[in-house]
Amino acid sequence: MNAITNIPEVINNFNAYNTGNMLVGVTGSVQLPNFEAITEEISGAGVLGSYDTAIPGFYSSMAQEVPFRILDTDIFALMNPGELVDLTFRASEQHTVKSTGALDYKGMRVVERGRLKSFSPGKLELGKQMGASVTLELLYILIEIDGKTKLEYDKLNSVFVVNGKDLLEKVRAFS
């Protein structure tokens, strides 16, 4: 059993990038996409009743909303439906070291690739942010923590790796 040496606390800071260019208009909160497995109900001989089974690597549509404070140049750079958007979120994770009580930090990187799904220009109100957003249909996501790949998922190339284990290796070998 691994001893817990750090207590994860908060995202200390983060930035968003589109193809390497910083998106300065992004709001202070970005909700990462959910992974909702596609399932099939199993019943019949040898099964008492029924149950749903997940199909490894098969997930429903994955959307990433990118919220912006106001309409500015950054939001329109994500809006060409004929081009793949290449987003990167870089964050600093703050931890407390159990043995000393000191603060320490790890890096987190989330890479997403997708296409425009929807655009919301927000609202006009004096002295307020607009709440504009772009929503992307994700085809690829990579999550790294402290330089180590924790998850890589590529819908178009049958890649699904979690903690370094290729979960679709046998599937690709037989298909």
C-alpha angles and dihedrals in degrees: 000000000000117000115233107242100170133041110218111227122163147334099265095192140340141187133198126220134190111207089335097313116115115243102218096179097064114118124241095264130056119176110215117223125272122240106223111182119225108235139192126208112241121204139141139075113010094017124097102220115323143297138189118246124199118229106227112242094013113114132164121250110307117212128191117199113202108198121206130195094226140348107283139141094283096064094052091053087070097050107083103109091197094061131068112243113223109202127181125188115195118192139177112225114208119216136176115228105230096211096052107017089233123138120249134176139220128192124241125194125187117187119192131180124191149120134264112279102166144350127211114189092196126216137302114236128154113259094000138107114255100229093224119169146177121213120207130199102229122223097167138028132176124185120193126180120192090349094305122115109239099169136011120176125175115176096192098047102039095245120151115158124168121182090345095307117121101222094188099047094108092042092056091045091059099039 
